[in-house]
Each structure stands twice: as structure tokens, then as C-alpha cells.
Amino acid sequence: MLCCGRQGVRIFSVAEQPHSLLRCFGNCAVDHDLHHRPALLRGAVPVRATQTAESRALALRFEVTRMAAARQEWSFVWTHGLTSSVRSETEGGWPFAGVVGLADLCPVIRYDARGHGTSDAQDNCTWAAMGSDLQELQRRMLSGRRVVLGGTSMGAAASLYAALEDPARVAGLIVATPPTCYSTRQKFVPLYQESLELARRSGLDAAKLAAEKKARPPIFLETAAGQATFEIGWRAKFDMGLERYCSALQGAVASDLPSKEALKRLDIPTLILAWTSYAQHPLESAELLHGLLPVSELHVARNWA
């Protein structure tokens, strides 16, 4: 395992406990001998569907996990990836359910993005719109607190957009498995469009059958937990239903990371987590962000265990 600073890379495993990954965002003393029962709060927060005065309210379902000894002046907000949800991540549909382990440091807020999970449906599921949702959720729930935003794939993009919208409100970022971006993303848009058209034409069963025939990244094949992500992830897609699934994919087709020029101005401590051998979340995206963001550190996972 190699640890390094701004210009380097730290190697870790996907299953590694995340406590150390947040320490760079504050002097949080951690007592690993504490065994408090976590308090869990679930609810919904209203945000605007669009950034207009006449926009109707859109409810985002959230849950807050915290330990009694956690620092209350800090909060961590996590956003899941495309077609996932809080429930799907918890069940093992994507390898970041462990973020709740940060609850002994500070309250951890996870929520279902617009059009996902138990949050309200919405035709506009672009990543920029989700960034605005996240910033509004932060204003409504966490006013006056020091907040770290984090997310994976789509959630990573939403976190970047939220931070750009109001950087003074964001103390740090965790950008996990960033998606394809810029010129590389344009090569994948036809694949999203193909999946979208197949689902609209033949339904989710046909879309899943087509996905089953595609090769899976090696990092998902090394362990039973990695192999299980496919079925768990597709349960979340079926729970979404055809219309919401298609809206989410259409949002992905229409989205990209924020502009390079904007990211160069984002002077916020950022931890970038990446892995190898996954074309839709390539190491190149993480390395590009590491070069663009003024205060960043890149960690790369070589395996799941």
C-alpha cells in the first residue's frame, strides 16, 4: 500500500474501511473502541424540480446515520450512482455502502437522487440538476454546518456540480469512481442510447438480458460480493420501473462532468477514489480530475478484497 500527496497515488482495496479517507477534511479524533448504537433518521426534503420560481416541489428521500460520539459540527452527504439507490447500495449493489462507517466521525446523510429509489420521479435527471438538488438539500438540512460532499459515478458528478454552485458551503469532496468525461464520454453516449432505446422498445427484461451478455470488469469477478452486484443492481432498476429507468439514462446521455475551466477554479480539498479495468469508470477520468482540481489526492484500488 502506497500513500502519497498531491502529485501521487495511493493504492488501496475496495473493501478497505473508509475512516482514514475522511481525516484529511478535519481534525476529527476517532476512538475505534467506541461501540455506540447508530441513530437512524429517515425522511424527505423538498427541493425545486427546476431552478425557477414557479417550479413545483420535488421530494428527495433521505436517511441520516450517526453515532452518539460523532462530531455534530460536521456532516457528510453521499450520493449514489446511476440507477442505484440508498437501499441498493446497502444491499451490495455497489461497493460503497461502507460510507455509513463514517458515522462515528460525523452524521452521514445518504439520499435517493431525483428519479431514483423512493424519491419523486422527474423527467430531467441531468447531473447538473442533481447538483442543484444536493446544494438545496444541504441548505435546508445542514445550514451552518461544515459539510463534505461525496458520491460515486453520477453521484460524484452531482457533488462536483453542487460544490461549484456554492463552494463556500463545501469543506471537502470525495469523488469516487468518476465516470467517463469530455471526449472519452462521447464514445459511450451511443451505448447509453442503445440501452435506452432497447428498454423503451422491449422493456427492462430485454435490457437486462442484453447486459448479461456483456463482459464485466475484472474487479467485479474476483469475489462473491463483486459478482453479486449485477443482480442486486438490476433489482434497483426494476424497482425504478421503465419510465424512471429511461429518464435516468436520458439524463446520463445529456450529461458530462463540469467544464475543465470551472474545475480548475474549485479550490476545495478533494479525495479522488478510482479503480482499474473498468471502461465506464476509467482511471483516466480520475487522473484528469487529479490534474484539474487544485487541491486533490488520488487513490487507486487494484482489487476488491
LINTA-V523398 format. One record per helix or strand. SS is the DSSP state (H for helix, E for strand). FROM is the first residue (numbers start at 1). LEN is the number of residues. If there is no record, write none. Layout:
SS_FROM_LEN, SS_FROM_LEN
This chain:
E_9_5, H_19_7, E_39_10, E_57_10, E_71_9, H_86_6, H_97_8, E_106_6, H_127_15, E_146_7, H_154_12, H_167_3, E_170_7, H_182_21, H_204_9, H_218_3, H_224_17, H_242_12, H_260_5, E_270_6, H_279_3, H_283_10, E_296_8
